[in-house]
Amino acid sequence: MLETGVRQVRVAMSMVFGRRLNVRAVERLVADALATLEEFGSLGDDVDELADGPFADPDDRRDLQNRALQRTVRRLAKLSPFYRERLAGVDLEGLTVETLTRIPVTRKADLIERPTDFLCSSPYLATQTTGTTGRPVQIWVSRYEMELWPALIALSMVLRGDLRPSDRMQINMSSRATAAVQEDVEVCRLANASCHVAGQIPAEESVEHLLGRYGTPPTLLTGNPSYLGQMVTAARQRGYGPDDFAVRAVYAGGEMLSQALSDALRDTFGAQDVNDTFGMTELLPVGGRTCSHHHLHMDPNMGYIEVLDLDTGEPAAPGRLGELTVTPYYPYRECMPVLRYNTGDVVRTLDGEPECELKAVPAVSQILGKAGLLHRTAEGVVTPRDVLEALDGTPGLPWPLRHSARVGPDGRLHVEVASREVTAAEVTKRLLARDIDADVTVLPLSEEEAARRFPLRCDLLEHTFTRSHA
């Protein structure tokens, strides 16, 4: 127990002072937590403090944020040619969260145009974004990062009871997301849990794996919402229900998860928890999780979070829409770090303090869509999430929902959906129920035609040899 306490102090001090973390010490803390669980059945009353980290206390957060930003920009100015130019003339030692806004944001286009100018340490593994919302970006990570991130995540999940040695995780993510897949595999290893990397194979095959046809039935399922929607459809078409599966939790990310699909995952697979998570390859390991009140709570320990007003680019006032902008701190991101990375994801700032189970962690609204896809109608702004929540789960509109929306010259919203079973009147009625006035067109497309017209991440399909071919 004394050794565990010493390790906890060492890790906490490294986090506070921004020193490179001892990965083996973090991994041993995971092992310590598992041993404590096995012997005593619980981790004690102070587990939340250890899980939330030093930035969780609002009174200490501002000073820690300023110091974390200062050490991060100092390193960027020294090692990154891109940021050496961008930070010229900036008072690096006196940088604060208030003066940070004077530095221009970094965008995806910068990473695409000058990737090597972002490198700050020796690359070990290349990963990339999926490219479903534009040209993919190749991201390099270091060996240290690939060892550290899973250790921190495993520690958090074990401390919160989200991952147990008895669990088996089924990973249904595209192999393009190399770092994220390897991260999940390592997390399971550190927690003494098992895993199966199924990939984005045909959905009906993933359902068979989830049933335990080829081994132990998985208890955890992770994937993109559109692919998970395909799995729900495949399972229901075959007459399966919650009693046929052993799933207790689902982790969805990479796309917006609607309430209707979240409910369907519970009803179909029997999952007690459906977790709507936020993460980007460019920002690992900074991420967020959604609470029961539909707030997105962003981890304050590993990065600084801003919401920039859509019209002014300045910090968004309470209740305003803005783009989520993130700066991962050193020493959590070292190889290809970004400063003030504009994600393009739109959120709404909260008007007042949240009252939910995660209220101690800073929060914004759920992701509402990409900034370039907001619909500015004559009657006001309609977000992609507004349309998704209105239509997803409509009888006759299969999962995943294939649709698009745009504002016409008349200032009205024009919505297209792919379906052979629903009428335009039915879709219009669903939208009006959410106070969305739109002209609706229903396109009776085949699955292949719908996928070409309305691409989603589930379309990054990886075929297997389990099927016979003519």
PEVEN-V608328 format. One record per pair of residues at least 24 apart in sequence whose ideal C-beta (glycine too) atoms are under 6 Angstrom apart, sorted by sequence separation. I is the first residue (numbers start at 1). J is the second residue. D is the distance in Angstrom with one decimal. If there is no record, write none. Layout:
i-><I	I>
j-><J	J>
d-><D	D>
This chain:
i-><175	207	228	245	247	248	249	250	251	252	253	303	420	70	112	206	245	303	321	346	396	397	413	414	415	416	417	418	69	111	167	168	169	170	171	172	174	221	251	253	303	344	396	165	200	203	207	219	225	302	321	344	412	416	418	4	163	165	170	203	207	242	217	219	220	221	222	226	320	66	163	204	224	225	302	375	377	203	224	318	382	65	82	225	229	232	319	375	418	150	154	158	235	316	318	378	149	153	172	377	82	210	81	82	150	154	225	232	377	394	150	154	16	80	141	375	15	391	80	286	307	390	79	390	12	286	307	283	130	390	283	130	390	285	128	168	170	323	402	168	173	404	127	168	169	170	171	172	127	167	402	18	167	382	172	282	400	307	400	282	295	297	300	293	297	298	291	291	297	291	295	296	296	294	51	51	51	256	47	23	27	30	23	26	30	33	29	33	21	23	30	256	258	258	261	256	260	260	258	149	139	129	127	30	233	233	232	229	229	226	145	142	142	141	140	140	139	255	254	121	121	119	118	105	230	226	226	227	106	226	106	224	106	105	106	107	103	105	65	55	55	53	75	72	72	71	200	68	200	201	200	76	199	201	174	56	20	132	130>
j-><199	231	252	269	271	272	273	274	275	276	277	327	444	95	137	231	270	328	346	371	421	422	438	439	440	441	442	443	95	137	193	194	195	196	197	198	200	247	277	279	329	370	422	192	227	230	234	246	252	329	348	371	439	443	445	32	191	193	198	231	235	270	246	248	249	250	251	255	349	96	193	234	254	255	332	405	407	234	255	349	413	97	114	257	261	264	351	407	450	183	187	191	268	349	351	411	183	187	206	411	117	245	117	118	186	190	261	268	413	430	187	191	54	118	179	413	54	430	120	326	347	430	120	431	54	328	349	326	174	434	328	176	436	332	176	216	218	371	450	218	223	454	178	219	220	221	222	223	179	219	454	71	220	436	227	338	456	364	458	341	354	358	362	356	361	362	356	357	363	358	363	364	366	366	156	159	160	367	159	147	151	154	148	151	155	158	155	159	148	151	158	385	388	389	392	388	392	393	392	285	281	281	281	190	398	399	399	399	400	400	335	334	335	335	335	336	336	457	457	334	335	336	336	325	458	456	457	458	338	458	339	457	340	340	341	342	340	342	304	300	301	301	330	329	330	330	460	329	461	462	462	339	462	464	460	360	331	457	457>
d-><5.6	5.7	5.8	4.7	4.8	5.3	4.3	4.7	4.8	5.8	4.1	5.7	4.6	5.2	5.8	5.5	5.3	4.3	5.7	5.3	3.7	5.6	4.0	4.8	5.1	4.8	5.7	5.1	5.6	4.9	4.3	4.6	4.3	5.2	4.8	5.3	5.0	5.4	5.8	5.6	5.6	5.1	3.2	4.0	5.8	3.8	4.9	5.4	4.9	5.9	5.4	5.2	5.8	6.0	4.6	4.4	4.7	5.8	5.7	4.9	4.9	3.1	3.9	5.1	5.3	4.8	4.2	5.7	5.7	4.9	5.8	4.4	4.3	4.6	4.5	5.8	5.4	4.3	5.2	5.4	5.7	5.5	5.5	4.5	5.6	5.0	4.0	5.1	3.8	5.1	4.6	5.5	5.3	4.9	4.3	3.1	5.6	5.2	5.5	5.8	3.9	5.9	4.2	5.5	3.5	4.0	5.9	5.0	5.2	5.4	4.8	5.1	5.1	5.7	5.7	5.5	5.4	5.8	5.4	5.6	6.0	5.3	4.0	5.1	6.0	4.9	5.2	5.2	5.8	4.1	5.7	5.4	5.9	5.7	5.8	5.2	3.8	5.3	4.3	4.7	5.9	6.0	4.0	5.5	4.2	5.1	5.5	3.6	3.8	4.7	3.9	4.5	5.4	5.9	5.8	6.0	5.5	5.9	5.9	6.0	5.3	4.5	5.5	4.2	4.1	5.9	4.4	5.8	4.6	4.5	3.9	5.4	5.4	5.3	5.5	4.2	5.7	5.9	5.2	4.6	4.9	4.9	5.2	4.0	5.0	4.8	5.6	6.0	6.0	5.6	5.8	5.6	5.2	5.4	5.8	5.7	4.5	2.9	3.8	4.3	5.2	5.0	5.9	4.9	5.8	5.0	5.5	3.1	4.0	3.7	5.9	5.7	4.0	5.2	5.4	4.9	5.7	5.8	5.8	5.0	4.8	5.8	4.9	5.9	5.4	3.9	5.4	4.0	5.0	3.9	5.8	4.3	5.8	4.6	4.9	5.3	5.9	4.2	5.8	4.3	4.5	3.9	5.2	5.4	4.7	5.9	5.6	4.4	5.6	5.6	5.2	5.9	4.6	5.1	4.4	5.7	4.6	4.9	5.6>
